[in-house]
Amino acid sequence: MALSNLAFLDVFELEDGRYRGAILLTSPDAAPLEFYLSEPIRPTEENKLYYGAVFEEHLHVSVLGNPLINRIQKEPDVVLIRNPFLEKVSKSQTLALALVKEPDVIEKIVEGNKERTAEIEEGIKKFATEYELFEPFERIRKIVERFHNENPSIRRTRPAEKLSNAVESEMQ
């Protein structure tokens, strides 16, 4: 199966204790189509106490992951994630997520249409034979670090051709 687009979703804990999430939608040739960056989130100790054992999942899924996925204009064939906390992110019942470990290792495909699981896995493997599977994640990390280091309170990405504005998120 040839994938028409892939999304790469990641969340980062930064040096100052803030978190930022980002999502990059690419074409089959790894060219960027859409990019969204969350505002920096600094959880309070009260947030951590209030959510307890489910704090990390809440932060990754409800505060950062879902709002970023919902911003994408074109639904991706698959959302690739590296962080197991993001497995519960969903936009629709047919959204497929693939948890990838190491370059070129698909640990599992979660959510999505079960009949398409084999096709999606085949599409990801085909993509990985032509492009480094982790390279888009590395792009995201560099963008997040750059914007965060330039101004930790920045709320929107700078305008760039074919790159979309940031999503704003806050702890609930």
N, C-alpha and C positions, 0 to 999 in steps of 0.2 A: 504494500500500500504506500502510495506517495502521500506524504502529509502536505497540506497546503499552507499550514503555519504551525509554529510551536511557540509556547510561552515558557519562559524561565522565571521562576518565582523564588525569591530568597529573602531572608531576614537576617540582620546583622546586629550583634551587640557591639557597640563602639566603646572606645577607650574611656569615655566620660560617663559610662553607665546608661547611655541612651540607646534606643533601638531604632532602626530604620528598616523598612521593607522596600523592595523594588520588584517590578515585573517588566520583562522585556519580551515583546512579541516579535518573532522573526519570520521571515519568508523561508521557504525550503532551502535557500542558499545562504542562510544565516544572516541575511541583511535585516537591519532593524526596521520594523513597521510602526511599532508603538512602544513608548517607554513611560512608566509612571514610577514616581518616587514618593514615599510617604514623608510626612513631616517627622522630625525627631521626636521620639516618645521617651520620657523619663518616668518610669513607674515609681510610685512612692512606696514606702515601706507599708503603708496602709493598704495599697493595692495588692501587694504580695501577701499580706496577712488575710485580707478579705477573700482572695481567690485560693489561697493555700496551695494544695497539691496541683490544682488545675491552672495556676497562674500562667505558666509558660505556654500552655496550649491556648488559653484565652488570648494572650498577647499575640501569639503567632497567627491564630486563626481569625478571631473576631475583630481584633484591633487593627492588624496589619494585612493579613492575607486576603480575607474576603473583600474588604474595600478596594484593594488593588485589583483583584480579579474582576470585580464589578465595573471598574473603570474601562476595561478593554472594550473597544468598539466592535471588534470582530472576534467572535468566539474561536479560540484555538482548538486544533484537533487534539492537542494534549498539552498539559501543563507539567513541566519537569520541575521537580523539587529535590533538594538535597537533605532537607531537614525533616525528620519524621513527624515533628509537631505539625507540619503543614499538610499532613495527609487528610485532615478533616475539612480542608478548604473546599468549597464547592460553589459553583455558579448555577448549575442546572443538574438535573439527574443524568444527563448524558456527558457531562464534563469528565474527561479522563485525566488522571494524575499519574505520573510515573516517578517513583522514588528511585533516584540514581545514586549509586555509590561508586567511588573511584571513577576514573574516566572509562566510559564504555560498559559499565556494569549496571544493568537495570535490576534493582532488587525486587521491585514489584510494581504492578499497576493497580491503582486503587480507584474506587468510584467508577463512574462511567458506565457505558453500555457493555455488559459482559461479553456479548457476541463480538464486539470489536477489539477485545483485549489482544488477541493474537495479531490482528492487523496493525494495531497501534505499536505493539512491540516490534514488529517487522519494520514499520516506518521509522521508528527511533533508531533501530540498528542500521538501516540504510543511511540515515542522516549521519550517524556516527562513523560510517565508513568513509564519508566525504569530508566531514568536519569534526573537530574535536568537540565532544559532547559537553565538556566542562568549560570550554572557552567562553560561551555567552555568560555563564555564571561569573567568570573572572571579569568580564566587561562590567557587569552589574556591580561587583565589589569595588572596582576602581572608581566608577561613577559615584557610588555612595560615599566612599572615602573622600573623594575630591570635594563634593558639595558639602559634606559634613565638616571637613577641615577648613574650607573657605569661610563658612559661616554656619555654626551649629544650629542657629535658629532659623535658617533659611526655610521658607515655606513652599516655595515653588522652584522648579527647575528653570534654568534660563531657556529662552526660546531657541529652538533648533529645528531646522527643516525636518519634517516628518517625525519629530519627537514631541510627545504630548506633555501637557503640564502635570505637575505633581498632584497626588491625591492628598487630602488633608485627613488625618486621623487623630483621635484622642482616646485616652482611656475612658471607659464607661463605668 
